[in-house]
């Protein structure tokens, strides 16, 4: 039997920033697990803490931020206890990340091939320049870039947005990491290229057996890619379940609102639903449930009690003092 333990396990992760009003938490007590060879989708509006969670896992939190508490276990090894040099070895070799906008992530003054070989050299200093070039060209070929020998010497501005994103994927997977974190990898791409990138990620996952953490605000992408989904709101996970369960039976009002705002071809709906208001900033969080000012089901208790993430059905967790299943049809009708 294979190893059944999760590849990545996040326990009580809390990331804070020092501000003029004191320390505020951008990620506030998050618990998650990513099984081997599977995809976890993390969804929520902008400002919910999704990207800061990924940067915390990579230990790339920008100052004045810091990880205040928790554990990030990759293959049983707590990344938060590693020395900086040890963490640099882990990045790329065991866990890699691709970002939302490749034009700002790629260095504009170096050919893309050189940038891939530099990523490889960081983890294999004995390889010759010829070996690294051959491996980089093969990496470009794996992500379906045509004429990779020629593209090796191209600069980022000479490539389309879709090809730049493929270069980012090639760079991230150059050392065959066990975990890939993809932060909004298709946001800046048109629908056709987006579908190609998602197909590519699925093919590479099947080929390498890597796990994927897919961070996005696009529930359509999540439905297509994720095995499990975690919904984040104001720095916390408010719902977590298998993807099929999230879409079939959402148990948190925020998730219901997100699903209700998606256009569907199988329904004749005059207008899309909108979640009133906006995500509160970390320095102005409401008391009680953080979603209650925007929640159509809020009661007085919601303004005082902060709900815990608890199992509301087998394998399905939600942080809500009310069971919204009965109201689901009413909300999304």
TIDO-780590 format. One line per field, with one value per residue (C-alpha): residue number from 1; x, z, y. Coordinates in pm, whole numbers, plus 32768, in hexadecimal, padded with zeros to 4 digits. Layout:
TIDO-780590
nr	c(NUM, ...)
east	c(X, ...)
up	c(Z, ...)
north	c(Y, ...)
***
This chain:
TIDO-780590
nr	c(1, 2, 3, 4, 5, 6, 7, 8, 9, 10, 11, 12, 13, 14, 15, 16, 17, 18, 19, 20, 21, 22, 23, 24, 25, 26, 27, 28, 29, 30, 31, 32, 33, 34, 35, 36, 37, 38, 39, 40, 41, 42, 43, 44, 45, 46, 47, 48, 49, 50, 51, 52, 53, 54, 55, 56, 57, 58, 59, 60, 61, 62, 63, 64, 65, 66, 67, 68, 69, 70, 71, 72, 73, 74, 75, 76, 77, 78, 79, 80, 81, 82, 83, 84, 85, 86, 87, 88, 89, 90, 91, 92, 93, 94, 95, 96, 97, 98, 99, 100, 101, 102, 103, 104, 105, 106, 107, 108, 109, 110, 111, 112, 113, 114, 115, 116, 117, 118, 119, 120, 121, 122, 123, 124, 125, 126, 127, 128, 129, 130, 131, 132, 133, 134, 135, 136, 137, 138, 139, 140, 141, 142, 143, 144, 145, 146, 147, 148, 149, 150, 151, 152, 153, 154, 155, 156, 157, 158, 159, 160, 161, 162, 163, 164, 165, 166, 167, 168, 169, 170, 171, 172, 173, 174, 175, 176, 177, 178, 179, 180, 181, 182, 183, 184, 185, 186, 187, 188, 189, 190, 191, 192, 193, 194, 195, 196, 197, 198, 199, 200, 201, 202, 203, 204, 205, 206, 207, 208, 209, 210, 211, 212, 213, 214, 215, 216, 217, 218, 219, 220, 221, 222, 223, 224, 225, 226, 227, 228, 229, 230, 231, 232, 233, 234, 235, 236, 237, 238, 239, 240, 241, 242, 243, 244, 245, 246, 247, 248, 249, 250, 251, 252, 253, 254, 255, 256, 257, 258, 259, 260, 261, 262, 263, 264, 265, 266, 267, 268, 269, 270, 271, 272, 273, 274, 275, 276, 277, 278, 279, 280, 281, 282, 283, 284, 285, 286, 287, 288, 289, 290, 291, 292, 293, 294, 295, 296, 297, 298, 299, 300, 301, 302, 303, 304, 305, 306, 307, 308, 309, 310, 311, 312, 313, 314, 315, 316, 317, 318, 319, 320, 321, 322, 323, 324, 325, 326, 327, 328, 329, 330, 331, 332, 333)
east	c(8000, 8075, 80A6, 7F4C, 7FC9, 7F88, 80A6, 8063, 7FC0, 7F83, 7F31, 7EBF, 7F7B, 7F6D, 801C, 801C, 8089, 8104, 803E, 8001, 7ED0, 7F8B, 7FB6, 7EA8, 7E78, 7E67, 7E58, 7DAE, 7DC2, 7DAA, 7DA8, 7DC1, 7E45, 7EA5, 7EAC, 7FBB, 7F6C, 7E2F, 7DBF, 7D41, 7C8A, 7C8D, 7B80, 7AFF, 7AEE, 7C1F, 7C97, 7C2E, 7D96, 7DC4, 7F08, 7F97, 7F56, 8023, 813E, 813D, 8166, 828E, 8315, 8311, 823A, 82A7, 830D, 8280, 81C9, 822D, 81A9, 813D, 80DB, 807C, 8123, 8150, 81A7, 8227, 825F, 8260, 836B, 830B, 8377, 8354, 8474, 856E, 869C, 8690, 878C, 86C0, 8584, 862E, 867E, 8513, 848F, 8498, 850C, 83E0, 82E8, 82CA, 81E3, 815C, 80CD, 7FA7, 8060, 818F, 8205, 8254, 82EA, 83D7, 8510, 84EA, 8661, 86B3, 8645, 8541, 8628, 8733, 8631, 85CC, 8736, 877D, 865C, 86EE, 8851, 87DF, 8793, 8899, 89E2, 8AA3, 89E5, 8A98, 8A10, 89C1, 8903, 883B, 87E8, 8770, 869A, 8607, 85AB, 8508, 8449, 83C9, 8366, 82A6, 81CE, 817C, 8246, 8286, 83ED, 8480, 85E6, 8599, 84BE, 85D5, 8682, 8547, 8507, 83BC, 8337, 8359, 8260, 80E5, 803E, 7FEA, 8150, 81DD, 80FC, 817A, 82DE, 8283, 81F6, 832F, 840A, 8337, 8340, 84AB, 851A, 83DE, 8353, 825A, 8175, 8116, 8069, 7FB5, 7F3E, 7E34, 7EF3, 7DF1, 7D60, 7E14, 7DD2, 7CB4, 7BC1, 7C64, 7DC3, 7D3A, 7CAA, 7DFA, 7EB6, 7DC3, 7DDC, 7F56, 7F55, 7E76, 7F57, 8093, 7FF0, 7F94, 80F4, 81B5, 80C3, 80EF, 7FEF, 7F5E, 7EDB, 7E0A, 7DB9, 7CA7, 7B6B, 7ADE, 79F3, 79DF, 7B54, 7B27, 7A0B, 7AEA, 7C2C, 7C01, 7BC9, 7B8C, 7B31, 7B7A, 7AB4, 7B68, 7AD1, 7B84, 7CB6, 7BFC, 7B83, 7A07, 79B7, 7A76, 7A00, 7A26, 79E8, 78B0, 7820, 786C, 77B1, 7695, 7659, 7707, 76EA, 7762, 76A3, 77DE, 780B, 769C, 76CC, 77FE, 7744, 7612, 76E1, 774F, 7692, 760C, 75A1, 74AF, 73DB, 72FC, 735A, 7303, 7424, 754F, 7559, 765A, 76EC, 76AA, 77D2, 7941, 7A40, 7A9F, 7C0C, 7CD6, 7CE7, 7B6B, 7ADD, 797E, 7941, 78AB, 7893, 7964, 7863, 772E, 7719, 76EB, 7628, 74B4, 7484, 7532, 7488, 74E5, 75C6, 769A, 7705, 779B, 7817, 7931, 78D8, 79D4, 7A18, 7956, 78DE, 7778, 776F, 7867, 79A8, 78FE, 7966, 78C8, 78EC, 7783, 769C, 7576, 7543, 74F1, 7491, 731C, 734B, 7431, 731E, 728B, 73DA, 7449, 72F1)
up	c(8000, 7FB9, 80AE, 8115, 81D5, 8131, 806D, 8107, 8256, 82DC, 844D, 84FB, 840B, 846D, 83A7, 8432, 83C1, 849A, 845A, 84FB, 85AB, 8628, 859E, 84B2, 8435, 82BD, 82F3, 8438, 84B5, 8370, 836D, 821E, 8187, 8023, 7FCD, 7EEB, 7D7B, 7DB9, 7D83, 7E93, 7E1A, 7EFA, 7EA0, 7F19, 7EBA, 7EA8, 8006, 80A2, 80E4, 7FCF, 7F40, 8097, 80F8, 7FCE, 801A, 8182, 810E, 8038, 8153, 806E, 8145, 80FA, 8218, 82FF, 8301, 83BF, 8408, 8573, 85B7, 8523, 8460, 82EC, 82C3, 816C, 8162, 82DE, 82EF, 8390, 8299, 83A1, 846C, 834D, 8336, 820F, 8148, 8180, 8111, 7FD3, 7F83, 7FB8, 7ED0, 7D70, 7DC9, 7EA2, 7E86, 7D71, 7D23, 7BED, 7C07, 7B79, 7A86, 79DD, 7944, 7AA0, 7B12, 79EF, 79D8, 78A1, 7865, 784C, 774D, 77D6, 77A2, 787D, 798F, 7987, 7993, 7ABA, 7B76, 7B26, 7B83, 7CDF, 7D27, 7C4D, 7C56, 7BB5, 7A6C, 7940, 787B, 7759, 783C, 78D1, 7779, 7700, 7837, 7817, 76AB, 7712, 7821, 771D, 763E, 775F, 7788, 7613, 75A3, 742D, 73AC, 750E, 748D, 73F1, 750D, 7604, 7599, 758E, 768A, 774A, 767C, 7541, 75C2, 75DE, 7733, 7714, 76B4, 77D4, 78C2, 7829, 7868, 79D3, 79EE, 794B, 7A42, 7B6A, 7B01, 7A8F, 7BC4, 7BD6, 7D22, 7DE7, 7E18, 7D29, 7DAD, 7C93, 7CF7, 7C00, 7ADF, 79D3, 7A40, 7938, 781B, 7724, 773F, 7632, 76C2, 7821, 77B8, 771F, 785F, 7938, 784E, 7861, 79DE, 79E3, 78EF, 79B1, 7AF7, 7A61, 79D8, 7B13, 7C2F, 7CC9, 7DAE, 7D53, 7E26, 7D38, 7DB5, 7CF5, 7D08, 7BDD, 7C4E, 7AEA, 7AF6, 7C49, 7BC8, 7AAC, 7B6C, 7CE3, 7DA7, 7EE8, 7F24, 8042, 8049, 80F4, 8182, 8245, 828C, 82F7, 8251, 826F, 81AD, 813C, 8086, 7F4D, 7E18, 7DB8, 7F13, 7F0D, 7DC5, 7E16, 7F80, 7FF6, 816E, 81AA, 813E, 80A3, 7FC5, 7F68, 7F03, 7E30, 7D7B, 7D4B, 7C99, 7B86, 7A3A, 79E1, 788D, 791F, 79D4, 795A, 7A54, 7A13, 7ADE, 7B9D, 7D15, 7DBA, 7F17, 7FB1, 803B, 802F, 80E8, 8226, 8243, 834D, 8428, 8431, 8462, 84F1, 863A, 862F, 84DC, 83E6, 82D3, 839A, 8317, 81B7, 8211, 81B8, 82C7, 83E8, 853A, 8675, 86F1, 85B7, 8628, 876A, 872D, 863F, 85B1, 85A8, 8475, 84C7, 8410, 839B, 82BE, 828C, 820D, 81EB, 82D4, 82F8, 83E8, 8418, 8544, 8458, 8366, 8224, 815C, 817E, 80FC, 7FDC, 7EDA, 7F4E, 7F33, 7DDF, 7D3D)
north	c(8000, 8162, 827A, 82F5, 8426, 857B, 8611, 8768, 87A7, 8905, 8924, 8A62, 8B45, 8CB3, 8DC5, 8F27, 9080, 919B, 92DA, 942B, 9396, 9264, 9106, 908B, 8F27, 8EEF, 8D75, 8D19, 8BB3, 8AED, 8970, 88BC, 8779, 8720, 85AB, 8522, 8544, 860D, 8775, 885F, 8992, 8AC6, 8BC3, 8D11, 8E7F, 8F5E, 8FB2, 8E66, 8DF8, 8CF7, 8D7E, 8DCD, 8C64, 8BEB, 8CDE, 8C63, 8AFB, 8B69, 8C43, 8D70, 8E57, 8FBC, 90A1, 911D, 8FD2, 8E9B, 8D40, 8D57, 8BEE, 8A9F, 898A, 8948, 87D9, 8770, 85F8, 8606, 8716, 8862, 896E, 8A7E, 89EA, 89D9, 8ABC, 8BB0, 8AE3, 89A5, 8A55, 8ACC, 8962, 8900, 8A11, 898C, 882E, 87C6, 88E6, 89E8, 8B08, 8BB2, 8D0E, 8DCA, 8EAD, 8E0E, 8F56, 8FDA, 8E8E, 8E57, 8F2D, 9007, 902A, 8EB4, 8DAF, 8CBF, 8B95, 8C2F, 8C6B, 8AFC, 8A84, 8B69, 8AC9, 8973, 89D6, 8A3E, 88D1, 8823, 88DD, 87BE, 87C3, 8857, 897C, 8890, 87A2, 88BF, 8949, 87F5, 87C7, 8925, 88E6, 87A0, 885B, 8953, 882F, 878D, 88C3, 88BC, 89E9, 89C3, 89D2, 89D0, 89E1, 8B32, 8BAF, 8B63, 8CA6, 8D7D, 8E8F, 8E9D, 8FC1, 8EEF, 8DEE, 8DF9, 8DF6, 8C86, 8C2D, 8CF9, 8C3A, 8AF4, 8B69, 8BAB, 8A4A, 89BB, 8A79, 8A0B, 889E, 889A, 87D9, 8703, 8783, 86B4, 87E2, 88FA, 8A32, 8AE7, 8C43, 8CBB, 8C18, 8C6A, 8DBB, 8E8F, 8D99, 8D81, 8C5E, 8B87, 8BAA, 8B78, 8A27, 89C6, 8A1E, 8958, 882D, 8848, 884B, 8716, 865E, 86B7, 864D, 84FB, 84D8, 8539, 84E7, 8641, 86E3, 8837, 8954, 8A25, 8B83, 8C34, 8D05, 8C48, 8B34, 8AB3, 8A66, 89C0, 88E4, 8874, 883B, 8801, 86C2, 8783, 88F0, 89DE, 8B23, 8C45, 8D81, 8E95, 8DBF, 8C86, 8B46, 8B4E, 8A11, 88E0, 87A9, 86D8, 87AA, 86E8, 8727, 889B, 88C6, 87D6, 8835, 8973, 899E, 8B03, 8C3D, 8CCF, 8B9E, 8BB1, 8D1B, 8CCC, 8BB8, 8C93, 8D9A, 8CAA, 8CAF, 8B55, 8AD9, 89D9, 8ADE, 8BF8, 8D05, 8E70, 8EFB, 8E7C, 8E96, 8F75, 8F64, 90B7, 917C, 911F, 904C, 910A, 9175, 90BA, 91F2, 921D, 90C0, 90AF, 9001, 8EA7, 8E00, 8EC8, 8E93, 8EFB, 9066, 8FD7, 8E9C, 8E83, 8D7A, 8E2E, 8E32, 8EEE, 8DD4, 8DF9, 8F55, 8EC8, 8D66, 8D12, 8BBB, 8A9E, 89CA, 888E, 8759, 878C, 8655, 8537, 85D8, 872C, 8848, 899E, 8AC3, 8B33, 8B1D, 8AE6, 89C7, 8A80, 894D, 8997, 8AF8, 8A97, 8A7F, 8BC9, 8C7D, 8BFE, 8BE8)
***
